[in-house]
Amino acid sequence: MSINFKNALGLHPDALNVRSKRAEILANNLANSDTPGYKARDLDFKGILKGEYENRQRMELSRTTHRHIPAEGVLMDSSLKFRMPHQPAIDGNTVETNIEQAEFSKNAMDFQASFTFLNSKFTGLSKALREQ
């Protein structure tokens, strides 16, 4: 009997990748909390895991010459959204440090939960392989 890792691990490997990317974005928001005009961004985690961004209809871009860069090579991440501030700053910065820190901590705990789950799955799979 073969082991199907997709069925055994579920969405947790993908969740780890998304949580890692979100940690980078939240850390970038915190690093720019004093930058005038900086707009806080965040990922739509649930939308990414549902695959809604990959499955929706996209408009094709035409290239008039072979030297044009194809649209796939350009980073246009539709899952990255601007965060709406509760209290906007006078200088146009939308980073609210307390909210960013709370989201970063929550994301870190969710990352650790997925990592712990994957670790227990791999431990169980390795035990099953040793007993055969």
DSSP file with accessible surface (Angstrom, degrees, kcal/mol):
  #  RESIDUE AA STRUCTURE BP1 BP2  ACC     N-H-->O    O-->H-N    N-H-->O    O-->H-N    TCO  KAPPA ALPHA  PHI   PSI    X-CA   Y-CA   Z-CA
    1    1 A M              0   0  231      0, 0.0     2,-0.2     0, 0.0     0, 0.0   0.000 360.0 360.0 360.0 129.2    0.0    0.0    0.0
    2    2 A S        -     0   0  110      1,-0.0     2,-0.5     2,-0.0     0, 0.0  -0.572 360.0-123.0 -89.4 153.1    1.4    3.4   -1.0
    3    3 A I        -     0   0   75     -2,-0.2     2,-0.8     4,-0.0     3,-0.1  -0.824  14.2-154.3 -96.9 126.0    1.4    6.5    1.2
    4    4 A N     >  -     0   0   85     -2,-0.5     4,-2.3     1,-0.2     3,-0.2  -0.885   4.2-165.7 -99.0 106.6   -0.3    9.5   -0.3
    5    5 A F  H  > S+     0   0  113     -2,-0.8     4,-2.8     1,-0.2     5,-0.4   0.834  85.4  60.4 -64.8 -31.5    1.3   12.5    1.5
    6    6 A K  H  > S+     0   0  124      1,-0.2     4,-1.4     2,-0.2    -1,-0.2   0.927 112.1  38.8 -62.2 -42.2   -1.4   14.9    0.2
    7    7 A N  H  4 S+     0   0  131     -3,-0.2    -2,-0.2     2,-0.2    -1,-0.2   0.869 118.1  49.3 -73.9 -36.7   -4.0   12.9    2.0
    8    8 A A  H  < S+     0   0   23     -4,-2.3    -2,-0.2     1,-0.2    -3,-0.2   0.884 121.4  31.6 -71.6 -37.0   -1.8   12.2    5.1
    9    9 A L  H >< S-     0   0   14     -4,-2.8     3,-1.2     1,-0.2    -1,-0.2   0.653  88.1-166.0 -99.4 -17.0   -0.7   15.7    5.7
   10   10 A G  T 3<  -     0   0   33     -4,-1.4     4,-0.3    -5,-0.4    -1,-0.2  -0.341  60.3 -31.5  68.3-143.5   -3.7   17.7    4.5
   11   11 A L  T 3> S+     0   0   92      1,-0.2     4,-2.5     2,-0.1    -1,-0.2   0.429 108.5 101.9 -92.7   3.6   -3.3   21.4    3.9
   12   12 A H  H <> S+     0   0   47     -3,-1.2     4,-2.3     1,-0.2    -1,-0.2   0.855  76.8  53.3 -63.6 -36.7   -0.7   21.9    6.6
   13   13 A P  H  > S+     0   0   46      0, 0.0     4,-1.6     0, 0.0    -1,-0.2   0.944 113.8  44.2 -62.5 -40.3    2.4   22.1    4.3
   14   14 A D  H  > S+     0   0   71     -4,-0.3     4,-2.3     1,-0.2    -2,-0.2   0.887 110.7  55.4 -67.2 -37.6    0.6   24.8    2.3
   15   15 A A  H  X S+     0   0    3     -4,-2.5     4,-2.9     1,-0.2     5,-0.2   0.894 104.6  53.4 -62.8 -39.2   -0.4   26.5    5.5
   16   16 A L  H  X S+     0   0   25     -4,-2.3     4,-2.2     2,-0.2    -1,-0.2   0.914 109.2  48.9 -62.5 -41.0    3.2   26.7    6.7
   17   17 A N  H  X S+     0   0  113     -4,-1.6     4,-2.2     2,-0.2    -2,-0.2   0.926 114.2  44.9 -63.9 -44.1    4.2   28.3    3.4
   18   18 A V  H  X S+     0   0   18     -4,-2.3     4,-2.7     2,-0.2    -2,-0.2   0.919 112.7  50.7 -68.1 -41.4    1.4   30.9    3.7
   19   19 A R  H  X S+     0   0   28     -4,-2.9     4,-2.1     1,-0.2    -1,-0.2   0.889 109.9  51.3 -63.0 -37.3    2.1   31.6    7.4
   20   20 A S  H  X S+     0   0   55     -4,-2.2     4,-1.7    -5,-0.2    -1,-0.2   0.933 111.5  46.4 -64.8 -45.3    5.8   32.1    6.6
   21   21 A K  H  X S+     0   0   84     -4,-2.2     4,-1.9     1,-0.2    -2,-0.2   0.908 111.8  51.8 -62.7 -40.7    5.0   34.6    3.8
   22   22 A R  H  X S+     0   0   14     -4,-2.7     4,-2.8     1,-0.2     5,-0.2   0.884 104.7  56.2 -66.4 -35.8    2.5   36.4    6.1
   23   23 A A  H  X S+     0   0   28     -4,-2.1     4,-2.4     1,-0.2    -1,-0.2   0.905 107.1  50.2 -61.6 -39.9    5.1   36.7    8.9
   24   24 A E  H  X S+     0   0  118     -4,-1.7     4,-2.1     2,-0.2    -1,-0.2   0.919 112.0  47.2 -62.4 -43.4    7.4   38.5    6.4
   25   25 A I  H  X S+     0   0   16     -4,-1.9     4,-2.2     2,-0.2    16,-0.2   0.927 113.4  47.0 -66.4 -44.3    4.6   40.9    5.4
   26   26 A L  H  X S+     0   0    0     -4,-2.8     4,-2.3     1,-0.2    -1,-0.2   0.896 111.8  51.0 -66.2 -38.0    3.6   41.6    9.0
   27   27 A A  H  X S+     0   0   45     -4,-2.4     4,-2.5    -5,-0.2    -1,-0.2   0.896 108.8  52.2 -65.0 -37.6    7.3   42.1   10.0
   28   28 A N  H  X S+     0   0   84     -4,-2.1     4,-1.4     2,-0.2    -2,-0.2   0.897 108.0  51.8 -64.3 -39.7    7.6   44.5    7.1
   29   29 A N  H  < S+     0   0    0     -4,-2.2     3,-0.3     1,-0.2    -2,-0.2   0.935 111.2  46.9 -60.6 -46.1    4.6   46.5    8.3
   30   30 A L  H >< S+     0   0   45     -4,-2.3     3,-1.4     1,-0.2    -2,-0.2   0.889 109.4  53.9 -64.9 -37.9    6.1   46.7   11.8
   31   31 A A  H 3< S+     0   0   79     -4,-2.5     3,-0.3     1,-0.3    -1,-0.2   0.804 112.7  44.4 -66.5 -26.9    9.5   47.8   10.4
   32   32 A N  T >< S+     0   0   39     -4,-1.4     3,-1.4    -3,-0.3    -1,-0.3   0.088  74.7 117.7-104.5  23.9    7.8   50.6    8.5
   33   33 A S  T <  S+     0   0   29     -3,-1.4    -1,-0.2     1,-0.3    62,-0.1   0.738  83.3  40.1 -65.8 -20.8    5.5   51.8   11.3
   34   34 A D  T 3  S+     0   0  140     -3,-0.3    -1,-0.3    -4,-0.2    -2,-0.1   0.321  86.9 112.9-107.8   6.5    7.2   55.2   11.3
   35   35 A T  S X  S-     0   0   57     -3,-1.4     3,-1.8     1,-0.1    -3,-0.1  -0.702  72.0-121.6 -82.5 118.4    7.5   55.6    7.5
   36   36 A P  T 3  S+     0   0   92      0, 0.0    56,-0.2     0, 0.0     3,-0.1  -0.341  93.0  10.5 -60.8 134.3    5.3   58.5    6.3
   37   37 A G  T 3  S+     0   0   37     54,-0.8     2,-0.2     1,-0.3    55,-0.1   0.425  87.7 146.5  81.0  -2.2    2.8   57.3    3.7
   38   38 A Y    <   -     0   0   44     -3,-1.8    56,-2.3    -6,-0.2     2,-0.5  -0.485  38.5-146.6 -71.1 135.7    3.4   53.6    4.2
   39   39 A K        -     0   0   94     -2,-0.2    54,-0.1    54,-0.2     2,-0.1  -0.906  13.8-127.2-107.0 122.1    0.3   51.4    3.7
   40   40 A A        -     0   0    0     -2,-0.5    43,-2.9    43,-0.3     2,-0.3  -0.392  29.5-166.1 -67.1 141.0    0.0   48.3    5.9
   41   41 A R  E     +A   82   0A  75     41,-0.3     2,-0.3   -16,-0.2    41,-0.2  -0.874  10.7 177.7-127.3 161.7   -0.7   45.1    3.9
   42   42 A D  E     -A   81   0A  21     39,-2.6    39,-3.2    -2,-0.3     2,-0.3  -0.980  28.0-108.2-157.4 161.1   -1.8   41.6    4.8
   43   43 A L  E     -A   80   0A  14     -2,-0.3     2,-1.3    37,-0.2    37,-0.2  -0.696  22.0-128.0 -92.7 147.6   -2.6   38.3    3.2
   44   44 A D     >  -     0   0   58     35,-1.5     4,-2.0    -2,-0.3     5,-0.2  -0.758  33.5-177.8 -90.5  88.0   -6.1   36.9    2.9
   45   45 A F  H  > S+     0   0   33     -2,-1.3     4,-2.2     1,-0.2     5,-0.2   0.910  75.4  48.0 -60.1 -47.5   -5.1   33.5    4.4
   46   46 A K  H  > S+     0   0  156      1,-0.2     4,-1.8     2,-0.2    -1,-0.2   0.906 111.8  50.8 -64.0 -39.8   -8.5   31.8    4.1
   47   47 A G  H  >>S+     0   0    2      1,-0.2     5,-1.7     2,-0.2     4,-0.6   0.882 109.3  50.9 -65.3 -37.3   -8.8   32.9    0.4
   48   48 A I  H ><5S+     0   0   28     -4,-2.0     3,-0.9     1,-0.2    -2,-0.2   0.941 110.9  46.9 -65.8 -47.1   -5.4   31.6   -0.4
   49   49 A L  H 3<5S+     0   0   56     -4,-2.2    -1,-0.2     1,-0.3    -2,-0.2   0.825 108.5  55.2 -69.0 -28.0   -6.0   28.1    1.1
   50   50 A K  H 3<5S-     0   0  155     -4,-1.8    -1,-0.3    -5,-0.2    -2,-0.2   0.679 109.7-127.3 -74.2 -16.3   -9.4   27.8   -0.6
   51   51 A G  T <X5 +     0   0   13     -3,-0.9     4,-1.9    -4,-0.6     3,-0.2   0.659  64.5 139.5  80.8  17.3   -7.6   28.5   -3.9
   52   52 A E  H  >< +     0   0   91     -5,-1.7     4,-0.8     1,-0.2    -4,-0.1   0.835  68.7  51.4 -68.4 -27.5   -9.9   31.3   -4.8
   53   53 A Y  H  4 S+     0   0    8     -6,-0.6    -1,-0.2     1,-0.2    -5,-0.1   0.849 112.8  44.5 -78.2 -31.1   -7.1   33.4   -6.2
   54   54 A E  H  4 S+     0   0  117     -3,-0.2    -2,-0.2    -6,-0.2    -1,-0.2   0.802 116.0  46.8 -79.4 -29.4   -5.7   30.7   -8.4
   55   55 A N  H  < S+     0   0  129     -4,-1.9    -1,-0.2     2,-0.1    -2,-0.2   0.566  88.0 100.1 -92.7 -11.7   -9.1   29.5   -9.7
   56   56 A R  S  < S-     0   0  121     -4,-0.8     2,-0.2    -5,-0.2    -3,-0.0  -0.358  84.4 -89.3 -78.1 161.3  -10.7   32.8  -10.6
   57   57 A Q        -     0   0  182     -2,-0.1     2,-0.4     1,-0.0    -1,-0.1  -0.448  44.4-162.8 -69.0 136.2  -10.9   34.2  -14.2
   58   58 A R        -     0   0  137     -2,-0.2     2,-0.4    -3,-0.1    -1,-0.0  -0.944  19.9-118.8-122.7 144.4   -8.0   36.4  -15.2
   59   59 A M        -     0   0  163     -2,-0.4     2,-0.3     1,-0.0     0, 0.0  -0.629  31.1-126.5 -79.9 132.5   -7.7   38.8  -18.0
   60   60 A E        -     0   0  158     -2,-0.4     2,-0.4     1,-0.0    -1,-0.0  -0.613  16.8-140.5 -79.3 138.0   -5.0   37.8  -20.5
   61   61 A L        -     0   0   97     -2,-0.3     2,-0.3     2,-0.0    10,-0.2  -0.840  15.1-134.1 -98.2 135.8   -2.4   40.5  -21.3
   62   62 A S        -     0   0  112     -2,-0.4     2,-0.5     8,-0.1     0, 0.0  -0.675   8.7-148.8 -92.5 145.7   -1.2   40.7  -24.9
   63   63 A R        -     0   0  120     -2,-0.3     3,-0.1     1,-0.1    -2,-0.0  -0.958   7.1-167.7-112.3 122.7    2.4   41.1  -25.9
   64   64 A T  S    S+     0   0  122     -2,-0.5     2,-0.3     1,-0.1    -1,-0.1   0.626  77.3  25.3 -85.9 -12.8    3.2   43.0  -29.0
   65   65 A T  S >  S-     0   0   42      1,-0.0     3,-1.5     0, 0.0    -1,-0.1  -0.984  78.3-119.2-145.6 154.8    6.8   41.9  -29.1
   66   66 A H  T 3  S+     0   0  156     -2,-0.3    -1,-0.0     1,-0.3    -2,-0.0   0.676 109.0  67.9 -68.2 -14.6    8.7   38.8  -27.8
   67   67 A R  T 3  S+     0   0  199      2,-0.1    -1,-0.3    -3,-0.0     2,-0.1   0.596  76.2 105.0 -82.7  -9.6   10.9   41.1  -25.7
   68   68 A H  S <  S-     0   0   83     -3,-1.5    -5,-0.1     1,-0.1     0, 0.0  -0.442  81.0-111.6 -68.6 146.2    8.0   42.1  -23.4
   69   69 A I        -     0   0  130     -2,-0.1    -1,-0.1     1,-0.1    -2,-0.1  -0.627  34.4-118.3 -78.0 128.4    8.0   40.5  -20.0
   70   70 A P    >>  -     0   0   45      0, 0.0     3,-1.2     0, 0.0     4,-0.5  -0.338  19.6-118.1 -66.4 152.0    5.2   38.0  -19.7
   71   71 A A  G >4 S+     0   0   29      1,-0.3     3,-0.8     2,-0.2     5,-0.1   0.785 110.3  65.8 -62.6 -28.0    2.6   38.7  -16.9
   72   72 A E  G 34 S+     0   0  159      1,-0.2    -1,-0.3     3,-0.1     4,-0.1   0.821  98.5  53.7 -66.0 -27.9    3.4   35.5  -15.1
   73   73 A G  G <4 S+     0   0   63     -3,-1.2     2,-0.4     2,-0.1    -1,-0.2   0.673  92.3  85.8 -80.6 -14.9    6.9   36.8  -14.3
   74   74 A V  S << S-     0   0   69     -3,-0.8     2,-1.1    -4,-0.5     0, 0.0  -0.713  86.2-120.7 -90.8 133.2    5.6   40.0  -12.8
   75   75 A L        +     0   0  152     -2,-0.4     2,-0.4     1,-0.1    -2,-0.1  -0.616  48.9 153.2 -76.6 100.7    4.8   39.9   -9.1
   76   76 A M        -     0   0  130     -2,-1.1     2,-0.9    -5,-0.1    -1,-0.1  -0.763  20.6-174.1-126.2  81.4    1.1   40.8   -9.0
   77   77 A D    >   -     0   0   62     -2,-0.4     3,-1.2     1,-0.2    -2,-0.1  -0.702  11.4-174.6 -86.7 105.1   -0.1   39.1   -5.9
   78   78 A S  T 3  S+     0   0   27     -2,-0.9    -1,-0.2     1,-0.2     0, 0.0   0.610  80.6  66.8 -74.8 -10.8   -3.9   39.6   -5.7
   79   79 A S  T 3  S+     0   0    6    -36,-0.1   -35,-1.5    -3,-0.1     2,-0.6   0.628  80.7  90.4 -82.9 -11.6   -4.0   37.9   -2.3
   80   80 A L  E <   -A   43   0A  35     -3,-1.2     2,-0.3   -37,-0.2   -37,-0.2  -0.755  62.3-177.3 -89.0 117.6   -2.0   40.8   -0.8
   81   81 A K  E     -A   42   0A  94    -39,-3.2   -39,-2.6    -2,-0.6     2,-0.3  -0.818  28.9-111.6-116.6 154.0   -4.5   43.4    0.5
   82   82 A F  E     -A   41   0A 125     -2,-0.3     2,-0.4   -41,-0.2   -41,-0.3  -0.651  34.1-125.9 -80.4 140.8   -4.1   46.8    2.1
   83   83 A R        -     0   0   40    -43,-2.9   -43,-0.3    -2,-0.3    -1,-0.0  -0.730  15.6-132.9 -89.3 133.1   -5.2   46.9    5.7
   84   84 A M        -     0   0  156     -2,-0.4     2,-0.1   -45,-0.1   -43,-0.0  -0.754  25.6-132.6 -85.9 122.6   -7.8   49.5    6.6
   85   85 A P        -     0   0   30      0, 0.0    10,-0.1     0, 0.0     9,-0.0  -0.410   9.2-148.4 -77.2 150.9   -6.7   51.4    9.8
   86   86 A H  S    S+     0   0  155      1,-0.3     8,-0.0     8,-0.1    -2,-0.0   0.829  99.5  21.2 -78.4 -36.5   -9.0   52.1   12.7
   87   87 A Q  S    S-     0   0  149      7,-0.1    -1,-0.3    -3,-0.0    -3,-0.0  -0.828  86.0-151.3-134.2  91.6   -7.2   55.3   13.4
   88   88 A P        -     0   0   83      0, 0.0     2,-0.2     0, 0.0     6,-0.2  -0.328  18.4-120.8 -65.8 147.6   -5.3   56.7   10.4
   89   89 A A    >   -     0   0   48      4,-1.5     3,-1.3     1,-0.1     7,-0.0  -0.486  15.7-119.2 -85.3 159.3   -2.2   58.8   11.1
   90   90 A I  T 3  S+     0   0  182      1,-0.3    -1,-0.1    -2,-0.2     0, 0.0   0.862 112.6  57.5 -65.8 -33.8   -1.7   62.4    9.9
   91   91 A D  T 3  S-     0   0   76      2,-0.1   -54,-0.8     1,-0.1    -1,-0.3   0.421 119.9-105.8 -81.5   3.7    1.3   61.4    7.8
   92   92 A G  S <  S+     0   0   26     -3,-1.3     2,-0.3     1,-0.3    -2,-0.1   0.440  73.6 140.7  89.6  -1.3   -0.7   58.8    5.8
   93   93 A N        -     0   0    5      1,-0.1    -4,-1.5   -56,-0.1    -1,-0.3  -0.599  32.8-169.5 -76.2 131.5    0.9   55.8    7.5
   94   94 A T        +     0   0   17    -56,-2.3     2,-0.5    -2,-0.3   -55,-0.1   0.300  45.4 118.9-105.6   9.5   -1.8   53.1    8.1
   95   95 A V        -     0   0   16    -57,-0.4     2,-0.7   -63,-0.2     3,-0.1  -0.643  44.0-166.3 -79.6 122.8    0.3   50.8   10.3
   96   96 A E     >  -     0   0   26     -2,-0.5     4,-2.6     1,-0.2     3,-0.4  -0.941   9.4-155.2-108.1 107.1   -1.2   50.4   13.8
   97   97 A T  H  > S+     0   0   59     -2,-0.7     4,-2.7     1,-0.2     5,-0.2   0.857  88.4  51.4 -55.8 -43.9    1.6   48.8   15.8
   98   98 A N  H  > S+     0   0  115      1,-0.2     4,-2.0     2,-0.2    -1,-0.2   0.904 113.2  45.5 -64.8 -37.2   -0.6   47.1   18.4
   99   99 A I  H  > S+     0   0   41     -3,-0.4     4,-2.7     2,-0.2     5,-0.2   0.926 113.2  49.9 -70.5 -42.3   -2.7   45.4   15.8
  100  100 A E  H  X S+     0   0    0     -4,-2.6     4,-2.5     1,-0.2    -2,-0.2   0.910 111.3  49.3 -62.5 -41.3    0.3   44.4   13.7
  101  101 A Q  H  X S+     0   0  108     -4,-2.7     4,-2.4    -5,-0.2    -1,-0.2   0.906 112.0  48.5 -65.4 -40.0    2.0   42.9   16.8
  102  102 A A  H  X S+     0   0   57     -4,-2.0     4,-2.5    -5,-0.2    -2,-0.2   0.924 113.3  46.8 -65.9 -43.3   -1.2   41.0   17.8
  103  103 A E  H  X S+     0   0   42     -4,-2.7     4,-2.6     2,-0.2    -2,-0.2   0.886 111.6  51.9 -65.2 -38.9   -1.6   39.6   14.2
  104  104 A F  H  X S+     0   0   76     -4,-2.5     4,-2.3    -5,-0.2    -2,-0.2   0.930 111.6  46.6 -62.9 -44.4    2.1   38.7   14.1
  105  105 A S  H  X S+     0   0   68     -4,-2.4     4,-2.2     2,-0.2    -2,-0.2   0.915 113.2  48.7 -64.6 -43.2    1.7   36.8   17.4
  106  106 A K  H  X S+     0   0  102     -4,-2.5     4,-2.4     1,-0.2    -2,-0.2   0.920 111.5  50.0 -62.9 -41.9   -1.4   35.0   16.3
  107  107 A N  H  X S+     0   0    3     -4,-2.6     4,-2.5     1,-0.2    -2,-0.2   0.896 109.1  52.2 -63.4 -39.7    0.2   34.1   13.0
  108  108 A A  H  X S+     0   0   48     -4,-2.3     4,-2.4     2,-0.2    -1,-0.2   0.899 110.0  48.4 -64.3 -40.3    3.2   32.7   14.9
  109  109 A M  H  X S+     0   0  128     -4,-2.2     4,-2.3     2,-0.2    -2,-0.2   0.906 111.9  48.9 -67.0 -40.1    1.0   30.5   17.1
  110  110 A D  H  X S+     0   0   53     -4,-2.4     4,-2.3     2,-0.2    -2,-0.2   0.891 110.6  51.4 -65.4 -38.7   -0.9   29.2   14.0
  111  111 A F  H  X S+     0   0   72     -4,-2.5     4,-2.6     2,-0.2    -2,-0.2   0.938 110.7  48.3 -60.6 -46.5    2.4   28.5   12.4
  112  112 A Q  H  X S+     0   0  105     -4,-2.4     4,-2.8     1,-0.2    -2,-0.2   0.883 109.3  53.2 -64.4 -36.8    3.5   26.5   15.4
  113  113 A A  H  X S+     0   0   60     -4,-2.3     4,-2.3     2,-0.2    -1,-0.2   0.936 111.8  44.5 -64.6 -44.8    0.2   24.6   15.6
  114  114 A S  H  X S+     0   0   13     -4,-2.3     4,-2.6     2,-0.2    -2,-0.2   0.902 113.9  50.6 -65.2 -40.3    0.6   23.5   11.9
  115  115 A F  H  X S+     0   0  101     -4,-2.6     4,-2.6     2,-0.2    -2,-0.2   0.925 110.6  48.6 -63.9 -43.5    4.3   22.6   12.5
  116  116 A T  H  X S+     0   0   76     -4,-2.8     4,-2.4     2,-0.2    -2,-0.2   0.910 111.5  50.4 -62.9 -41.7    3.4   20.6   15.6
  117  117 A F  H  X S+     0   0   77     -4,-2.3     4,-2.2     2,-0.2    -2,-0.2   0.938 112.0  46.7 -61.9 -46.4    0.7   18.8   13.7
  118  118 A L  H  X S+     0   0   14     -4,-2.6     4,-2.7     1,-0.2     5,-0.2   0.896 110.4  53.6 -62.6 -40.3    3.0   18.0   10.8
  119  119 A N  H  X S+     0   0   94     -4,-2.6     4,-2.3     1,-0.2    -1,-0.2   0.923 109.8  47.0 -61.4 -43.3    5.7   16.8   13.2
  120  120 A S  H  X S+     0   0   67     -4,-2.4     4,-2.3     2,-0.2    -1,-0.2   0.883 111.3  52.2 -68.1 -35.1    3.3   14.4   14.9
  121  121 A K  H  X S+     0   0   79     -4,-2.2     4,-2.6     2,-0.2    -2,-0.2   0.932 111.2  46.3 -64.3 -45.2    2.1   13.1   11.5
  122  122 A F  H  X S+     0   0   96     -4,-2.7     4,-2.5     2,-0.2     5,-0.2   0.881 111.0  52.9 -66.9 -34.8    5.7   12.4   10.3
  123  123 A T  H  X S+     0   0   58     -4,-2.3     4,-2.1    -5,-0.2    -1,-0.2   0.937 111.7  46.2 -63.7 -43.9    6.4   10.7   13.7
  124  124 A G  H  X S+     0   0   39     -4,-2.3     4,-2.2     1,-0.2    -2,-0.2   0.902 112.7  49.7 -65.1 -41.2    3.4    8.5   13.2
  125  125 A L  H  X S+     0   0   34     -4,-2.6     4,-2.2     2,-0.2    -1,-0.2   0.905 110.5  49.8 -65.5 -40.0    4.3    7.7    9.6
  126  126 A S  H  X S+     0   0   39     -4,-2.5     4,-1.9     2,-0.2    -1,-0.2   0.891 110.4  50.3 -68.1 -35.4    7.9    6.8   10.5
  127  127 A K  H  X S+     0   0  114     -4,-2.1     4,-1.6    -5,-0.2    -1,-0.2   0.911 110.1  50.8 -64.6 -41.0    6.7    4.5   13.3
  128  128 A A  H  X S+     0   0   49     -4,-2.2     4,-0.5     1,-0.2    -2,-0.2   0.887 110.6  49.1 -64.2 -38.1    4.3    2.8   10.8
  129  129 A L  H >< S+     0   0   98     -4,-2.2     3,-0.6     1,-0.2    -1,-0.2   0.857 109.4  51.9 -69.4 -36.5    7.2    2.3    8.3
  130  130 A R  H 3< S+     0   0  183     -4,-1.9    -1,-0.2     1,-0.2    -2,-0.2   0.826 105.4  55.5 -69.4 -30.6    9.5    0.9   11.0
  131  131 A E  H 3<        0   0  166     -4,-1.6    -1,-0.2    -5,-0.1    -2,-0.2   0.610 360.0 360.0 -80.2  -9.9    6.9   -1.7   12.1
  132  132 A Q    <<        0   0  187     -3,-0.6    -3,-0.0    -4,-0.5    -4,-0.0  -0.310 360.0 360.0 -76.2 360.0    6.5   -3.2    8.6
